[in-house]
């Protein structure tokens, strides 16, 4: 609901301009929904278990995602071995 309201630029309430203006319980649900939507974009084999999504600590979830997706830096890096004799 928040993302639709923000995208269409139709306020839920004129007093609410940012998600931080919403009471904590409602903003938590909105943020959690956004997180679940983002995780559902991963392929099924890379998604964390439901228990981790709903009851896990943020550090555990972040670690799961890093392991599942892999370190982007290492996927994009290429190493070459060059002998000094080849330079010339």
C-alpha angles and dihedrals in degrees: 000000000000093000092048092048091047094046094049091040090230108137120228086216126358090238092057113080101146133031088246089066090066120086113268097251093054094042090050091055091048093049093045090050090052090050093050090048090052093048091050088063089068118090113264094254091055098045117106118242116272091245091058092048095052104029106020126103117252091248091056092049092048091050091050092051093047090052095044098045096031130221106306091207093061092045092056099042124097125194127203128192113215124186116216089233090063092059112083 
